[in-house]
């Protein structure tokens, strides 16, 4: 997969974690309940788990894509850190 393809995949992985919490009409209701919790609450808690499950692979892919981009541009795979204060 090309570097551009990896960045597109990263964007696709992160999209639900951003869009679903902003789409309030999707979860603005009380039914169905789960263990006595209204849908509004347990769906938001589920979104946290889903967001983490999507963010971790996106982060790992971004590290790999960054490494490949650096090598493709003639830079070392890992930054040296010498330019940091």
N, CA and C atoms as an extended XYZ file, in Angstrom:
255
Properties=species:S:1:pos:R:3:atomname:S:1:resname:S:1:resid:I:1 pbc="F F F"
N         0.845       -1.174        0.000 N   UNK     1
C         0.000        0.000        0.000 CA  UNK     1
C         0.890        1.237        0.000 C   UNK     1
N         0.537        2.226       -0.811 N   UNK     2
C         1.324        3.445       -0.891 CA  UNK     2
C         1.130        4.285        0.369 C   UNK     2
N         2.006        5.246        0.528 N   UNK     3
C         1.919        6.123        1.690 CA  UNK     3
C         0.615        6.913        1.663 C   UNK     3
N         0.229        7.361        0.480 N   UNK     4
C        -1.026        8.115        0.363 CA  UNK     4
C        -2.210        7.232        0.761 C   UNK     4
N        -2.175        5.978        0.333 N   UNK     5
C        -3.238        5.041        0.694 CA  UNK     5
C        -3.324        4.817        2.190 C   UNK     5
N        -2.167        4.784        2.836 N   UNK     6
C        -2.161        4.618        4.295 CA  UNK     6
C        -2.789        5.819        4.985 C   UNK     6
N        -2.485        7.026        4.507 N   UNK     7
C        -3.058        8.226        5.123 CA  UNK     7
C        -4.559        8.288        4.887 C   UNK     7
N        -5.024        7.825        3.729 N   UNK     8
C        -6.470        7.772        3.470 CA  UNK     8
C        -7.129        6.788        4.430 C   UNK     8
N        -6.501        5.628        4.623 N   UNK     9
C        -7.026        4.634        5.554 CA  UNK     9
C        -7.077        5.188        6.974 C   UNK     9
N        -6.065        5.937        7.358 N   UNK    10
C        -6.045        6.565        8.691 CA  UNK    10
C        -7.225        7.521        8.829 C   UNK    10
N        -7.466        8.316        7.809 N   UNK    11
C        -8.599        9.230        7.836 CA  UNK    11
C        -9.919        8.491        7.940 C   UNK    11
N       -10.043        7.385        7.212 N   UNK    12
C       -11.274        6.590        7.276 CA  UNK    12
C       -11.462        5.962        8.651 C   UNK    12
N       -10.370        5.538        9.275 N   UNK    13
C       -10.463        4.959       10.615 CA  UNK    13
C       -10.889        6.004       11.650 C   UNK    13
N       -10.444        7.230       11.486 N   UNK    14
C       -10.745        8.271       12.470 CA  UNK    14
C       -12.092        8.953       12.240 C   UNK    14
N       -12.647        8.832       11.044 N   UNK    15
C       -13.905        9.507       10.730 CA  UNK    15
C       -15.057        9.119       11.663 C   UNK    15
N       -15.315        7.827       11.911 N   UNK    16
C       -16.429        7.501       12.818 CA  UNK    16
C       -16.235        8.060       14.239 C   UNK    16
N       -14.992        8.110       14.696 N   UNK    17
C       -14.723        8.618       16.041 CA  UNK    17
C       -15.032       10.110       16.152 C   UNK    17
N       -15.041       10.816       15.024 N   UNK    18
C       -15.339       12.241       15.022 CA  UNK    18
C       -16.810       12.494       14.675 C   UNK    18
N       -17.311       11.800       13.680 N   UNK    19
C       -18.650       12.077       13.156 CA  UNK    19
C       -19.754       11.559       14.073 C   UNK    19
N       -19.634       10.348       14.576 N   UNK    20
C       -20.709        9.766       15.383 CA  UNK    20
C       -21.045       10.580       16.638 C   UNK    20
N       -20.079       11.058       17.410 N   UNK    21
C       -20.457       11.879       18.578 CA  UNK    21
C       -21.119       13.201       18.188 C   UNK    21
N       -20.822       13.719       17.015 N   UNK    22
C       -21.420       14.984       16.578 CA  UNK    22
C       -22.827       14.802       16.010 C   UNK    22
N       -23.190       13.589       15.681 N   UNK    23
C       -24.497       13.278       15.099 CA  UNK    23
C       -25.474       12.973       16.237 C   UNK    23
N       -25.880       14.002       16.957 N   UNK    24
C       -26.657       13.861       18.190 CA  UNK    24
C       -28.010       13.196       17.946 C   UNK    24
N       -28.658       13.482       16.831 N   UNK    25
C       -29.978       12.895       16.591 CA  UNK    25
C       -29.916       11.372       16.498 C   UNK    25
N       -28.745       10.828       16.287 N   UNK    26
C       -28.565        9.375       16.237 CA  UNK    26
C       -28.809        8.732       17.603 C   UNK    26
N       -28.418        9.412       18.666 N   UNK    27
C       -28.512        8.799       19.996 CA  UNK    27
C       -29.309        9.632       20.996 C   UNK    27
N       -30.081       10.582       20.536 N   UNK    28
C       -30.874       11.440       21.417 CA  UNK    28
C       -32.227       10.787       21.732 C   UNK    28
N       -32.148        9.690       22.493 N   UNK    29
C       -33.368        8.963       22.881 CA  UNK    29
C       -33.066        8.111       24.114 C   UNK    29
N       -34.116        7.655       24.744 N   UNK    30
C       -33.957        6.868       25.970 CA  UNK    30
C       -34.004        5.367       25.713 C   UNK    30
N       -34.708        4.940       24.713 N   UNK    31
C       -34.853        3.506       24.424 CA  UNK    31
C       -33.928        3.098       23.299 C   UNK    31
N       -33.376        1.929       23.294 N   UNK    32
C       -33.499        0.853       24.264 CA  UNK    32
C       -32.569        1.084       25.462 C   UNK    32
N       -32.943        0.534       26.577 N   UNK    33
C       -32.102        0.641       27.764 CA  UNK    33
C       -31.211       -0.592       27.857 C   UNK    33
N       -30.107       -0.436       28.554 N   UNK    34
C       -29.161       -1.533       28.776 CA  UNK    34
C       -28.774       -1.502       30.247 C   UNK    34
N       -29.159       -2.530       30.994 N   UNK    35
C       -28.927       -2.593       32.438 CA  UNK    35
C       -29.492       -1.362       33.139 C   UNK    35
N       -30.615       -0.854       32.658 N   UNK    36
C       -31.265        0.304       33.252 CA  UNK    36
C       -30.751        1.648       32.765 C   UNK    36
N       -29.694        1.646       31.961 N   UNK    37
C       -29.154        2.896       31.436 CA  UNK    37
C       -29.856        3.251       30.129 C   UNK    37
N       -30.284        4.496       29.979 N   UNK    38
C       -30.898        4.905       28.720 CA  UNK    38
C       -29.878        4.831       27.570 C   UNK    38
N       -30.397        4.665       26.375 N   UNK    39
C       -29.556        4.558       25.184 CA  UNK    39
C       -28.567        5.718       25.081 C   UNK    39
N       -29.033        6.926       25.420 N   UNK    40
C       -28.189        8.115       25.344 CA  UNK    40
C       -26.870        7.926       26.077 C   UNK    40
N       -26.912        7.321       27.267 N   UNK    41
C       -25.697        7.154       28.069 CA  UNK    41
C       -24.853        5.974       27.609 C   UNK    41
N       -25.455        4.813       27.423 N   UNK    42
C       -24.625        3.654       27.100 CA  UNK    42
C       -24.071        3.742       25.692 C   UNK    42
N       -24.750        4.434       24.792 N   UNK    43
C       -24.208        4.602       23.447 CA  UNK    43
C       -22.959        5.477       23.472 C   UNK    43
N       -22.976        6.529       24.298 N   UNK    44
C       -21.789        7.380       24.407 CA  UNK    44
C       -20.618        6.622       25.027 C   UNK    44
N       -20.893        5.778       25.999 N   UNK    45
C       -19.820        4.956       26.575 CA  UNK    45
C       -19.288        3.962       25.543 C   UNK    45
N       -20.174        3.410       24.733 N   UNK    46
C       -19.757        2.519       23.658 CA  UNK    46
C       -18.902        3.268       22.632 C   UNK    46
N       -19.245        4.521       22.370 N   UNK    47
C       -18.453        5.329       21.438 CA  UNK    47
C       -17.014        5.510       21.916 C   UNK    47
N       -16.827        5.580       23.222 N   UNK    48
C       -15.469        5.697       23.762 CA  UNK    48
C       -14.664        4.455       23.398 C   UNK    48
N       -15.245        3.291       23.612 N   UNK    49
C       -14.556        2.029       23.302 CA  UNK    49
C       -14.285        1.927       21.804 C   UNK    49
N       -15.267        2.265       20.990 N   UNK    50
C       -15.105        2.199       19.532 CA  UNK    50
C       -14.035        3.188       19.072 C   UNK    50
N       -14.038        4.387       19.641 N   UNK    51
C       -13.044        5.391       19.266 CA  UNK    51
C       -11.629        4.933       19.595 C   UNK    51
N       -11.459        4.332       20.746 N   UNK    52
C       -10.133        3.808       21.120 CA  UNK    52
C        -9.737        2.680       20.168 C   UNK    52
N       -10.694        1.798       19.872 N   UNK    53
C       -10.404        0.668       18.987 CA  UNK    53
C       -10.046        1.133       17.572 C   UNK    53
N       -10.503        2.288       17.157 N   UNK    54
C       -10.167        2.819       15.834 CA  UNK    54
C        -8.925        3.714       15.868 C   UNK    54
N        -8.699        4.390       16.985 N   UNK    55
C        -7.568        5.303       17.087 CA  UNK    55
C        -6.238        4.575       17.220 C   UNK    55
N        -6.208        3.479       17.934 N   UNK    56
C        -4.948        2.736       18.126 CA  UNK    56
C        -4.391        2.240       16.784 C   UNK    56
N        -5.175        1.552       15.939 N   UNK    57
C        -4.602        1.151       14.648 CA  UNK    57
C        -4.266        2.351       13.762 C   UNK    57
N        -5.042        3.432       13.861 N   UNK    58
C        -4.728        4.631       13.073 CA  UNK    58
C        -3.377        5.199       13.505 C   UNK    58
N        -3.119        5.211       14.801 N   UNK    59
C        -1.835        5.706       15.297 CA  UNK    59
C        -0.676        4.835       14.812 C   UNK    59
N        -0.849        3.530       14.908 N   UNK    60
C         0.213        2.620       14.455 CA  UNK    60
C         0.455        2.758       12.962 C   UNK    60
N        -0.608        2.887       12.190 N   UNK    61
C        -0.456        3.102       10.748 CA  UNK    61
C         0.232        4.433       10.460 C   UNK    61
N        -0.080        5.465       11.237 N   UNK    62
C         0.539        6.769       11.009 CA  UNK    62
C         2.037        6.733       11.301 C   UNK    62
N         2.437        5.972       12.315 N   UNK    63
C         3.868        5.838       12.592 CA  UNK    63
C         4.574        5.168       11.422 C   UNK    63
N         3.970        4.108       10.886 N   UNK    64
C         4.560        3.407        9.755 CA  UNK    64
C         4.588        4.297        8.513 C   UNK    64
N         3.494        5.010        8.247 N   UNK    65
C         3.429        5.891        7.077 CA  UNK    65
C         4.453        7.018        7.200 C   UNK    65
N         4.609        7.572        8.389 N   UNK    66
C         5.592        8.633        8.600 CA  UNK    66
C         7.002        8.108        8.367 C   UNK    66
N         7.290        6.915        8.883 N   UNK    67
C         8.597        6.296        8.694 CA  UNK    67
C         8.888        6.100        7.200 C   UNK    67
N         7.895        5.590        6.464 N   UNK    68
C         8.070        5.362        5.024 CA  UNK    68
C         8.242        6.678        4.273 C   UNK    68
N         7.492        7.705        4.658 N   UNK    69
C         7.622        9.013        4.010 CA  UNK    69
C         9.006        9.605        4.239 C   UNK    69
N         9.506        9.470        5.461 N   UNK    70
C        10.841       10.001        5.767 CA  UNK    70
C        11.893        9.307        4.926 C   UNK    70
N        11.825        7.987        4.833 N   UNK    71
C        12.806        7.225        4.045 CA  UNK    71
C        12.689        7.593        2.568 C   UNK    71
N        11.472        7.751        2.073 N   UNK    72
C        11.259        8.099        0.662 CA  UNK    72
C        11.836        9.471        0.325 C   UNK    72
N        11.936       10.359        1.309 N   UNK    73
C        12.489       11.697        1.079 CA  UNK    73
C        13.964       11.787        1.476 C   UNK    73
N        14.602       10.652        1.714 N   UNK    74
C        16.022       10.632        2.006 CA  UNK    74
C        16.382       11.004        3.429 C   UNK    74
N        15.435       10.956        4.320 N   UNK    75
C        15.697       11.258        5.726 CA  UNK    75
C        15.831        9.956        6.501 C   UNK    75
N        16.431       10.011        7.683 N   UNK    76
C        16.475        8.792        8.506 CA  UNK    76
C        15.062        8.388        8.914 C   UNK    76
N        14.858        7.087        9.110 N   UNK    77
C        13.537        6.572        9.446 CA  UNK    77
C        12.983        7.160       10.735 C   UNK    77
N        13.860        7.430       11.687 N   UNK    78
C        13.457        8.027       12.961 CA  UNK    78
C        14.134        9.378       13.107 C   UNK    78
N        13.408       10.407       13.548 N   UNK    79
C        14.048       11.715       13.778 CA  UNK    79
C        15.119       11.607       14.856 C   UNK    79
N        16.184       12.358       14.689 N   UNK    80
C        17.304       12.262       15.635 CA  UNK    80
C        17.006       12.970       16.945 C   UNK    80
N        16.185       14.002       16.920 N   UNK    81
C        15.870       14.738       18.130 CA  UNK    81
C        16.906       15.789       18.486 C   UNK    81
N        17.910       16.000       17.612 N   UNK    82
C        18.962       16.975       17.914 CA  UNK    82
C        18.462       18.411       17.842 C   UNK    82
N        17.404       18.658       17.095 N   UNK    83
C        16.919       20.023       16.939 CA  UNK    83
C        15.910       20.411       18.020 C   UNK    83
N        15.709       19.542       18.986 N   UNK    84
C        14.792       19.854       20.085 CA  UNK    84
C        15.536       20.541       21.209 C   UNK    84
N        14.861       21.467       21.920 N   UNK    85
C        15.551       22.177       23.023 CA  UNK    85
C        15.816       21.299       24.205 C   UNK    85
